[in-house]
Amino acid sequence: MQNLQQKASEWSGVATEEAFAIDTTNLFHKLGLQTFINLSTNFYNRVYGDEEEWFRSIFADSEKENAIQNQYEFFVQRMGGPPLFSQRRGHPALIGRHRPFPVTHQAAERWLHHMQQALDSTPDIDDDSKTKMMNFFRHTAYFLVAGDELKNKKNQEIPCKHAAKRDDS
């Protein structure tokens, strides 16, 4: 049975070593805080303006400003900067934090589409950093898809105790 990292590599087409090449360079020091804020702002402007209602609806219960802050703080922390996200929100626990949302292959591809556009239109990110970041994002998106499918599989296999047939005789 494949683990989540293996599934993420298979589905994303990004080998684990390529996904974690972001750890070979401190991207926070290289790019700076403002670049991550700009990237996340650019990304969420695209997400909240997406023409696909099904995709926009995933984010409907989140305020855009909070989504931007959560994302850039996570990126800063994960890419070599201070632990901004953990200081404010606790452990990132990506699968758990995304559990309420439909993290499907289709949603991952739509998310990645917007992230690629945001990366390409954020001028302070060099090509090497874009490649490393996109490999990480692609792998991570499919890691979340694998986690979501595992959650759904467990929900199907474990019957609810309240659904058990009662013998009232």
Number of C-alpha atoms within 10 A of each C-alpha: 5 8 10 17 18 18 18 25 20 16 18 22 15 21 17 17 12 18 23 17 15 21 15 10 13 16 22 19 12 15 16 15 16 12 18 25 18 18 25 25 21 19 25 21 15 18 22 18 12 15 10 11 11 10 18 15 14 16 15 11 8 10 10 16 11 9 15 21 17 18 19 22 25 22 23 24 17 19 22 17 17 14 17 18 20 15 10 10 11 10 12 14 9 14 17 12 11 14 14 10 12 15 22 16 17 12 17 20 15 16 20 17 15 18 23 18 14 20 23 15 14 18 12 17 20 13 12 9 19 16 18 19 24 20 23 22 21 24 27 23 24 27 26 24 25 23 23 21 17 13 14 12 11 11 11 10 8 8 10 9 7 7 7 8 7 7 5 4 3
